[in-house]
Amino acid sequence: MVPAVPPVGLADVLSARDLLAGVVTPTPIAGSRALSELCGGKVWLKCENLQRTGSFKIRGAYTRIARLDDAQRARGVVAASAGNHAQGVALAAQMLGIEATVFMPERAALPKVGATRGYGAQVHLVGETIEGSIAAAREFSDRTGAVFVHPFDHADIIAGQGTVGLEILEQVPDVRTVLVCTGGGGLLGGIAAAVKETRPDVAVVGVQASGAAAWAPSLAAGGPQTLPSMHTIADGIAVGRPGDITFPQVAALVDEIVTVDENALSRALLHCLERAKMLVEPAGAAAVAALLDDPGRFETPVVAVLSGGNVDPLVLGHVIRHGLVAAARYLALRVRVDDRPGALATLLAQIGEQGANVLDVAHSWIAGALPLGDVDVDVTLETRGPEHCAALVAALRAAGHVVDETVRP
């Protein structure tokens, strides 16, 4: 049963803002001409990727840890995280002179592990997933008395994250929609607490990765439900179950939850790099992905929260390539040509005349239905987008080639 009064209200967020004065950076808000043109109204980007530690997480972590009493501080704090929460807890504990221990998955991104250690935390790599790290952190808490700092499911965490919402209202007074990347619901619930009490007309919308979308079944069931599995590039919002505190918070205040797939997340990250000049991790680009997916769905002015910019360079390269494919900037074709000298050169010249850049070429003489005297040529091309791809294929077919567009780059 969802309570009429959510666990965290505007007064709690205002109190957290006082506590965070001089600790966090009021992050800038940047207008996006490209997204504004696409959506038919003003779109703003709230740049939490420029926050200390590279994400919004320091807001909640500091609020939670600063409110511990002397006895709790003496026992230290412990957390579990794949990266952003780890860094937020480590920095907050360092600033407050408290010992911090952080458990991270064995395959956590090396830059995030290094940054967490750089803020002074003791880091242990445990478990294949975050669930294993959380179990280890709780065991450590039970054994040592260290205070477990949950990544989202605590009133102080929610209140601290909600200070993002206060800044949005001050920076964009005429905002009509706020889009928030959503995992466990701490940031979403906090922003809703900041916004809804004074501006109930503003829609607060959560955006989840479709491969880790626990909120829709949970809201339908009336309580937190656990996903049987998750798979998404957006590790920052890969949470398999809403929290016991964030659930009533979100259920009471948030207008809608939408989902975006992996292609949309990749295209959004690429859009942020190319058009906004912003380095954003896949989870941090979820709100932009929702706008690219359905530009006319949300009432403008829209504020899309870029929640974090901590991305492993190896993952970044993979996601950029995936985003280029999703945006039809790469095209793979199988083209049938005569098996004679000069045929390949002619084909490549025709491709060059259409302004495409050839990245890779491979011959095949052994395709199942390949007629004698023909050869299939697999080409991977760099293009300028969907219209360019269509024009290129049409030109090759007009030149007499049999073209198969079903090949994937």
Secondary structure, DSSP 8 states (H G I E B T S, - for coil): ---SS-SS-HHHHHHHHHHHTTTS----EEE-HHHHHHHTS-EEEEEGGGSGGGBTHHHHHHHHHHT--HHHHHH-EEEE-SSHHHHHHHHHHHHHT--EEEEE-TT--HHHHHHHHHTT-EEEE--SSHHHHHHHHHHHHHHH--EE--SS-SHHHHHHHHHHHHHHHHH-TT--EEEEE-SSSHHHHHHHHHHHTT-TTSEEEEEEEGGG--HHHHHHHTS----S----S-GGG--SS--TTHHHHHHHH--EEEEE-HHHHHHHHHHHHHTS-----TGGGHHHHHHHH-TTSS-SSEEEEE-B----HHHHHHHHHHHHHHTT-EEEEEEEEESSTTHHHHHHHHHHHTT-EEEEEEEES--TT--TTEEEEEEEEE-SSHHHHHHHHHHHHHTT-EEE-----
